[in-house]
Structure formats: structure tokens, C-alpha cells
Amino acid sequence: MIKAVFFDWGNTFTQSGFINAKEKVNSLLKSYNLNWENFYPYFRNLYQLRSSGRIKSDKEMFHWLGRILRKENIPFEKIIKAIIDSHIIPQENIEIVKEIKKNYKVGLLTNNVQEWVEKVLENYGIEDLFDTSIVSSKIGARKPEAGIYYFALKSLSVKPEEVVFVSDEVSEDLIGAKGCGMKTIWLDTGIEDEWNKKERKLAKIFKPDAIIKNLKELEEKLKEKE
């Protein structure tokens, strides 16, 4: 019997804020002779450390970015704000979660920064939408590490076989969830880029418990798993 549903964050519950913020970040970097293309690889590497809890604060992250880029006074706070503010949560997704919540516990399970996720939810006035939010920076582990999945189970007092995890990422999210005993639903967004082409090839081998093209299909798939 399914008792809980966990949602991934970027490109599942939200439309990711990184690429959406590109134009704004470029305008903030222009006077420093930087742009998204030469800034993002360094940002991404330190974001990985920030979201794993190895870098404890945005301030520490900014410190290392400034040293690596050898630039002073880059407006990192404004860059983070641009990323946070560019997250898009479709109203349809909010309503879907509300509907799912009538019959199941619901949670977020994401590789991200706790404070950033909280701010996005606050921006949309949905701080209490989820019964629990499991964010890697707070846990100190990133998917696909087993620890973050088991922490999620513990947070809702459920067994692995009682949980469904919904995500657009097979390699980083669903394989680890399946290894911990959870049921998996892959959200195939239909995006035709190299990453998603690889995900589709992997999905043929891994075979999630179900595949959906849109979160509107989720409730019906959950009923089938009962």
C-alpha cells in the first residue's frame, strides 16, 4: 500500500532556476568581463559542495568563487537572488500536489540548498504544501547516496515499499531510490537534449515502475500501484 509520494524539485515540481536566470546573471556579470558560460562551470562545482553541506553557507561559497575567479566585489548575493526568483512553479503542479495530499503524505526530496528552496516556497506562499522537505545541504548527503533516501523515509515514518519517488532524472534519482526499495515513477519531460537522450537509453535498462509525460498523469499511476 502506497502511503507517501516524494517529488524531485528541478524540472519535476519546479522549472529549474539556473537556465531561467541566465539573462539576468549575464547582466550582473557584464562589468566584470564575465558571462554565464565562463562563470557557470565554477559556480556549478561550488554549488555541488554547497548542496552537499560541505560548504556551510552562501558567504563561504561566495568567498571561494571570488578567489577562483580573481574578481572582487562580484554581486553574488544578487546572482543567488536571480536564481531563486527565476524558479517557476506552475500553479497546476501546486494543485496536483494538493490533490495527491488528500490520500498520501507528500514530500520534497532534492539535491539543493535548504535556504534557497525555502525562499522559493515562501515566494509562492506554499511553505506548508509539503509534509516534509528533504534537502541535501541540510542532510549532508546528495542523491543517489542511500543516506538521503533513508532520511526521507524516517521523516514520514514510512517503509520503502510504501513510497513512490517521482523525478525527471533516472541516473541521479530513481536508480538510488529503487536500490533503497522505493517505487519509482519517471517524469519523461520530452526535452530533446543530450542529457535526456541518455536518460531515455538508461530508462530502457533500468525500467522505472511507471513513466509519465506530465504530473497530471500521476494520480492515476498511483492508483494502479495500490
C-alpha positions in Angstrom: 0.0 0.0 0.0 1.4 3.4 -1.0 1.4 5.9 1.9 3.8 8.6 0.7 4.9 10.4 -2.5 8.2 12.2 -2.8 8.8 14.8 -5.6 12.1 15.9 -7.0 12.5 19.6 -7.3 14.0 21.0 -10.5 12.1 20.0 -13.8 9.7 17.9 -11.7 7.9 20.2 -9.3 9.5 23.4 -10.5 11.0 24.6 -13.7 14.7 24.9 -12.8 16.0 28.4 -12.0 19.6 28.0 -13.3 19.0 28.4 -17.0 16.0 30.6 -16.4 18.3 33.1 -14.6 20.9 33.2 -17.4 20.0 36.6 -18.9 19.8 38.3 -15.5 23.1 36.8 -14.4 24.8 37.9 -17.6 23.7 41.5 -16.9 25.2 41.3 -13.4 28.5 39.9 -14.7 28.9 42.1 -17.7 31.0 44.8 -16.0 33.4 42.1 -14.7 34.2 40.8 -18.2 32.3 37.6 -17.3 29.3 35.8 -18.7 27.2 32.8 -17.9 29.3 30.5 -20.0 32.6 31.2 -18.2 31.0 31.8 -14.8 28.7 28.7 -14.5 31.3 25.9 -14.5 33.0 27.4 -11.4 29.6 28.2 -9.8 28.3 24.7 -10.6 31.3 23.0 -8.9 30.9 25.0 -5.7 27.2 24.6 -5.8 27.8 20.9 -5.6 29.8 21.4 -2.5 27.2 23.8 -1.1 24.3 21.5 -1.7 26.1 18.6 -0.2 26.7 20.5 3.0 30.5 20.6 2.6 30.3 24.4 2.2 28.1 25.6 5.0 26.9 29.0 3.9 26.4 31.2 0.9 29.0 33.5 2.3 31.6 30.8 2.3 30.6 29.8 -1.3 31.0 33.5 -2.4 34.4 33.6 -0.8 35.7 30.7 -2.8 34.1 31.9 -6.0 35.8 35.3 -5.7 39.2 33.7 -5.1 38.8 31.3 -8.0 37.6 34.0 -10.5 40.1 36.5 -9.2 37.4 39.2 -9.2 36.5 41.5 -6.4 33.0 42.7 -5.5 31.1 40.4 -7.8 27.4 40.7 -6.6 27.0 37.1 -5.7 24.0 37.9 -3.4 22.2 39.3 -6.4 23.1 36.3 -8.6 21.7 33.9 -6.0 18.5 36.1 -5.7 18.2 36.0 -9.5 18.4 32.2 -9.5 15.9 31.9 -6.6 13.5 34.4 -8.2 13.6 32.6 -11.6 12.3 29.3 -10.3 8.8 28.8 -11.8 6.3 26.6 -10.1 3.3 26.1 -12.3 0.0 26.6 -10.5 -1.1 23.3 -12.0 1.7 21.5 -10.1 0.7 23.0 -6.8 -2.9 21.9 -7.4 -1.7 18.4 -8.3 0.3 18.1 -5.0 -2.7 19.4 -3.1 -4.9 16.7 -4.6 -2.3 13.9 -4.0 -2.0 15.1 -0.4 -5.7 14.2 0.2 -4.7 10.5 0.1 -1.0 10.4 0.7 1.8 12.1 2.6 3.8 14.3 0.3 7.4 15.4 0.5 10.2 17.0 -1.5 13.5 15.1 -2.0 16.1 17.3 -3.7 19.8 18.0 -4.2 19.7 21.7 -3.4 20.3 24.3 -0.8 17.9 24.4 2.1 17.6 28.2 2.3 17.1 28.5 -1.4 14.3 26.0 -1.5 12.6 27.6 1.5 12.8 31.0 -0.2 11.2 29.8 -3.4 8.3 28.1 -1.5 7.9 31.4 0.5 7.8 33.4 -2.7 4.8 31.3 -3.8 3.2 31.2 -0.4 3.3 27.4 -0.2 5.6 26.9 2.8 3.2 24.3 4.2 2.4 22.5 1.0 4.7 19.5 1.7 4.6 17.4 4.8 8.4 17.3 4.7 11.2 18.8 2.7 14.4 16.7 2.5 17.2 19.0 1.1 20.7 17.7 0.6 22.5 20.7 2.1 20.8 20.1 5.4 21.2 16.3 5.4 24.8 16.4 4.3 24.3 13.8 1.5 23.2 14.1 -2.1 21.2 11.7 -4.2 22.0 9.0 -5.2 23.6 8.4 -1.8 21.5 6.0 0.2 21.6 8.1 3.4 19.3 10.9 1.9 16.7 8.3 0.9 16.6 6.7 4.3 16.4 10.1 6.0 13.3 10.8 3.8 11.7 7.6 4.9 12.4 8.3 8.5 10.9 11.8 8.2 7.5 10.4 7.3 7.8 7.1 9.3 7.2 5.0 6.2 8.8 1.8 4.8 10.5 1.9 1.4 7.8 -0.2 -0.3 5.2 2.3 0.9 6.8 5.2 -1.0 6.8 6.4 -4.6 9.5 8.8 -5.8 8.7 11.0 -8.8 11.6 12.5 -10.7 12.8 13.5 -14.2 16.2 12.0 -13.5 16.8 8.3 -13.8 20.6 8.2 -13.2 20.8 10.6 -10.3 17.5 10.0 -8.6 15.5 6.9 -9.4 18.2 4.2 -9.5 19.2 5.2 -6.0 15.6 5.2 -4.8 14.9 1.8 -6.4 18.0 0.5 -4.7 16.6 1.5 -1.3 13.3 -0.3 -2.0 11.1 2.6 -3.2 8.8 2.5 -6.1 9.8 4.9 -8.9 8.0 7.0 -11.5 9.9 8.7 -14.2 8.7 12.0 -15.5 9.8 12.0 -19.1 9.6 15.7 -19.9 10.1 15.1 -23.6 13.0 17.6 -23.8 15.3 16.7 -26.7 18.8 17.4 -25.3 21.8 15.2 -24.8 21.1 14.7 -21.1 17.6 13.5 -21.7 18.6 11.2 -24.6 21.0 9.5 -22.2 18.3 9.3 -19.6 15.9 7.6 -22.1 18.5 5.0 -23.0 19.1 4.3 -19.3 15.4 4.0 -18.6 15.2 1.1 -21.1 17.7 -0.8 -19.0 16.6 0.4 -15.5 12.8 0.3 -16.3 11.1 2.5 -13.7 7.9 1.2 -12.2 5.9 3.7 -14.3 6.6 6.5 -16.8 4.5 9.7 -17.1 4.8 12.6 -19.5 3.0 15.1 -17.2 2.3 15.3 -13.5 -1.4 15.2 -14.4 -1.0 11.5 -15.0 0.5 10.9 -11.6 -2.7 10.3 -9.6 -3.9 7.6 -12.0 -0.5 5.8 -11.8 -0.6 5.9 -8.0 -4.0 4.2 -8.0 -2.5 1.5 -10.3 0.3 0.8 -7.7 -2.2 0.3 -4.9 
